[in-house]
Amino acid sequence: MLIASLIHENFEDLEFWYPTLRMREAGHTVHILGDKAGTTWHGKYGVPAESSHSFESVSPEDYDVLLVPGGWAPDMLRRYEAVLDLVRAMDRREKVIGQICHAGWVLASAGILKGRTVTSTPGIRDDLTNAGAIWVDEPVVTDGHIVSSRRPPDLPDYVRALLDATDRQR
């Protein structure tokens, strides 16, 4: 399967790399999408990652899964209409969308959370409920094709749920 993993400056290192590497280990191809291809981005703790494609250069129809990491990157990612269009297209096609920690901001800005049960870092609970989501404080929540998680200690549960959702999608 082909997976799109979004990136921008100050992503949460573990929330980006752990799912990306586990998906690769499971045999999936992961494209790293940034506002420009070939740009090196740095996580909150300095771990770098290079974007392989730009948001504008890809077609949502090519991807089976979308991963949105947390950290401060989601606050920047949600400002790109191409990112919001990608999220909406993946949602319409009911493709797996994974979001962790602050990544819920991107889904809220895309307007796809109304009536959906999700989790996130408690700090954005109000943002998600104001976007129409039903927020719960659990390590991982799967609502249809949307898999959400709270923070780095929940990564093993989150990635297991992502892999399960990806397997169901095949």
N, C-alpha and C positions, 0 to 999 in steps of 0.2 A: 504494500500500500504506500501511497505517496502522502507525506505529512508536511504541512506548513507550520513552522514554528516562528512566531513573531519576535522581533527584537528591537530594542532601542536602548539608549544610554541609561545606565543605572538599573538594569534588570536585576532581579534577585538571582544570584549565581546558581544556587542549588535548584531553585524552581525552574530555571531555564535548562541547565545541563542534565539534571537527573532524568526528567522525562525524555529529553532529546536522546541521551545515550541509551536509555532502556528501550526506546522505540527502535533505535538502530540495532541493538542486540537482538531484538525480536524479529529482525529481518526486514524492517521497513526502511524506506528512503526518506530522509528528512531534509527539506529545504529550509534554510534560515532566511526569513524575509525581513528586510529593513527598508528604509526609505531610499537607499541606494545599494546596489550590489557592490561587493568588494570592500565594504566599509568595516572597519574593526570597531566593535562596540565593547564597552567595559561594564562589568557587573558592579554592584554596590561594593563588593570586596575586591574588585580589580581583575577578576578573571575575564579574559577577552573571549570574544566570539566574532566571527566574520560572517556578514550576510552574503549568501550565495545568489540571491535574487532581490529585486526591488518589489515593493508592493504593487507598483504600476505595471510591472512586466509579466505578472502571472494571471492565470485565469482560474477562478474558483472551481470550475468544472474539472480541473486537473487534480484536485486534492480530495483525499478521503477523510482527513483529520486536520483540525486546526488546534494548535497549542498556543495559549497566551500565558506567558510567565508573569509573575508578580514583580515586586520591587516598585521603583518609581517609574519604570518604563511605561506601564499602562497609561499614566497620566499624559504622556507624550503620544503614545500610539493612538489614543482615542481622538486625537486632533487631525488625523489623516482620513479624509473621506474614502480613500482606497481601502484602508483597513476596515472601516465601518461597512463598506460595500462587501468586502470579503466575508466578514462575520455574518452579515444578513444573508448572503448567498449560501453560505454553508448551513445556516439555520433553515432556510427554505428547503434545501435539499436533504435536511435531516442527517447531515454528516456530523460525526463526533466533533464536539467542541470542548476542549479542556481548558479550564481556567482555575488559577490558584492565587490566593492572597488578594492583592489589589487588582488582579486581572479582571475582576468583575466590573470595574469601571468601563472597560472597553465594551463589554456586552450591554451594560446599561446605556452607554452612549449610542450603541447600535439599535437600541430600542427593542431588544428581543427577550426581555426578562419578565414581561407581564404574565403573572400566573404561574411562573416557574419556581420550583423549590431549589434553592441554591445555598451554598455556604461560602464564606470568605473570611479574611481577617476581620475580627469584630469592628475594627476601625472604619470599615466602609458599609457596615450593616445598614445604616440609615440611607446611604446612597442607593443601595440595591432595593430596599423596601420602597423608597420613593420612586424607583423605576418600575415598581409593580411586582417585584419578586417576593416570594415567601422565603424569608431567611431563617436558617436553623444553624445551631452551633454544633456541628458534627465534623469528624475528620474528613469525610468525603460524602458527597451527595450525587447520585445519578438521577436526573430527571429526563427521561427520554434519551436524547442524544447529547445532552449537556452534562458534563462531569465537572464538579467543582470541589475545591478543597481549601483549607484554611491557611496553612503555613508550612514551612520546611519539615517540622517533625511528622507531619501527616503524609509526606511524600510516598512512603511505601504503599499506604492504602490508596492514595490518589493514582499512582501509576498502575497498580493492580486493576483498579476500576477502569482506567483508560484502556488498558490492554483487553480487558473483558468486553468493553463497549466496541472496541475495534474488531475483535473476533466476531461479535454478533453482527457487525455491519458487513462482513465478507459475504 
